[in-house]
């Protein structure tokens, strides 16, 4: 419940597997490791004639040691972790709202970009000599001759799958045909008579979302954009959880590969239907993705990417037939994958660089793509460095007490009055700001369900700006005297962001000391990675910041800087560019020269291995402070709260003792 799905599963199956088999999507950030607590379910007890069963908590296996540990630390309140509980007899399960996997909000629209149209696919119309007695040449050879004479195309090959229908196409068109060529090398389609229309799809396979742009290859127009959640999310939010699922399940890899191919086929089907086309009209696909998605898409087991030295099966660009991957486009359609840079820096980053071109800029540009792993690109026309930093899934709402992915009901914007400490917030799906005390003034369906990534960034920054937490991220005992929203006790401190009347769960939505810590750790990893690249480039200042990825679109640059997620920079020069990786794939789809350029970019950027850098740890520790322990943030002058009296005292003492030791 509440979906009403029911079915039989083998005794001993765990509830998470059972839910997946029945098509009920449960949150599962840790991939069933019994650590994230997102898969909590309620076990109903009693006889339920409507369902024809008797359910009881004893019909499940007793809690595992890990589950008991989780219960002790977080209080499951009688609920069970679906990934831990094994089914021994009939059970009726209720999935609370916060455990239901939500539909993702996706920044899916393709950005307007200047693209020179020069696709790998083109159509040519030819008139072919009909066969006659005394001329023993084959039909294909006469088409090839016509292409040479009429279009100066030489040494062409034809995809063998076209041969069975070749003669009928020639006759249907009275020996006039439209030939579709790939890279002026191979014939991939033959249509009777004159035909116009050449289409391709650019795909960004993200860990969380998959986006497809259907493009007219002659005009460059985006005819349809379709996006979906990556179905692999159910096996874990982060890439390592998915690799561990592959390693632990005998059919895990095959299942993941089939899922992503099926999902892409569905996207193409929907996108083509929107444009009154069919998947058979698609003759070219360009795909990008992080290294794990790239390998799974290609049918390569990504196990090696889960352990040092993170060996890639291949890092060059790849051209292959769509049918070899199981993609349901035109039978002879092609697929191109952009190259990869390193074990954790994938084709999606090459797509971002193709779209944003930091390697051609005079200004020092920092591009960050925030996800479970943050990818960082920094440089200018002289040199570009890239790195990947393990931020963990906190920015996606995991590890946060009331964290959730961006979905209707999630809090995405937060303001805290610095005087009264009263909050206002905005939830996805409702345009107005909601203040505490607005109960009854807003429709019940817009009650808050949790806090998404952009919301948690604003929340922590606002707590800091309002003086509720200090620059070390600690709740200040004095703030509890200022407002009843702040609870401060030994070992426990939190801020009540949403009262229970405005929460869909009926319980208050809070931000705890642990939540602040989780965000500090994540942002410090990102900042430390950026600092390493700045050191490599021998700079102390950045001219421009680009926030890439769907998540970047929703982040407030101001709050990101207050938090110290990004270094100091003119706020007018901090921009979100949406799905730049997908835009890069689209550029490479519409211009074949850009595929060569992508290969050059991948060869010339320098990859910096963050975990190996000796100063990473020092940078990380310094970056834990809000916004930073020592780096200046002149663009936030007058904005940041003044240090508290205690901190000022400590500073004075430090300066005094320094002075004494020198004298
Ligand atoms: S605790 Fe069950 S999926 Fe994470």
Boltz pocket constraint, residues with backbone or C-beta under 6 A from the ligand:
constraints:
  - pocket:
      binder: B
      contacts: [[A, 27], [A, 28], [A, 29], [A, 30], [A, 31], [A, 32], [A, 33], [A, 34], [A, 35], [A, 36], [A, 37], [A, 38], [A, 39], [A, 81], [A, 82], [A, 83], [A, 84]]
      max_distance: 6.0
